[in-house]
């Protein structure tokens, strides 16, 4: 395989599992910025070893093994830097990784359903969710920007989340995806 084809294959495979891989890392590294750093280190490690990847096996499972090792390295670095006790033991992290593997198929299905259900929302509601959860705008600041009371915004977000939850549950029950 030539280098350009290899790069294309890697990019395609990594892009397909990047969101799931980030969720996997987030299950063990609860700080979003740290999880993004771990994901970046994982991508670098995967690229370095991509020639050893067996295309007959699932790329996501292969990538999660690398991510797990990068999480361990991150924990070691963080523990040395801060000199604080790590919140979770190595055994707890291993249990989380194992549990994630056990439920990976369901998590991927729910992620697809979430994406689908988000498309059913009005553009106004999607924009609100984007500001609140993706941009991480705090509730009071967002309420002020929108010119509404915090309590009103809180209720609106609650209704949107409830609508998404019902959509996911009903779609899963119908097995649309």
Secondary structure by P-SEA (a helix, b strand, c coil): ccaaaaaaaaaaaaaacaaaaaaaaaaccccaaaaaaaaaaaaaaaaaacccccccccaaaaaaaaaaaaaaaaaaaaaaaacccccccaaaaaaaaaaaaaaaaaaaaaaaaaaaaaaaccaaaaaaaaacccccccaaaaaaaacccaaaaaaaaaaaaaaaaaaaaaaaaaccc
